[in-house]
């Protein structure tokens, strides 16, 4: 498993429970910004950016 280079540390700002998943919103800023659909490793788990702002992003977490 490749987790990439650690660029920043973030903090969970919000967790929303959906029918079959969770949405995590994490406060973190990256020098290059975020891209919708981009993969970001969070504690070794690859998450896909579903929403983002200047210093935060959200990703859905689903059962494997």
N, C-alpha and C positions, 0 to 999 in steps of 0.2 A: 504494500500500500504506500503510495506517495502522498504525503501531506503538504508538500510544497515548502516554500520558505516563509517563515513567520514574518509578516509585515507589520502587524499591529495587534493589540489586545483589545477586546471589546467587552461589553456588558450587556446581558439580556435586559431589555427594556420592557418587553411585554410577551406574554404567551397566551395565545387564543386557541381554544379547543374547537375543532371542527368535527363533522360527523365521523370521519375516519382518519383524521390527521391533526396535527398541531401546526400553528404558524408561530414562528419565533421572530421577533423583531429585536435586532441587536444594534446597539449603539457602537459604531466604529467608523473611523474614517481612513480611507486609502488615498494615497497621493494621486493615483490615476483615476479615482472615482469608481463608480460601479457601472455595470452594464446589465440590463435586463436579460435574464437567462444565463448569466455568467455562473460558473461553478466556483464555490468558495469552500475551502476545507475549514471546518470548525471542530476542533478537538479530534482531528483525523477522520471526520465524517464529511463527505462531500454534499454540500447543500446548493440548491439553485436559487439565485436571487429572483424574487417575484415582485418586489417593490423596493424602492430605495429613495433616499434623500441625501442631502449633503454629508451628513455624518451618521447615517443609519442604513440598515437594509433589513428586509424580511425574507424568510424562506420557509417553505412548507416541509414538515417532517412527517413521513408516512411509514407504516410498518413495511418491513422488507417482504 
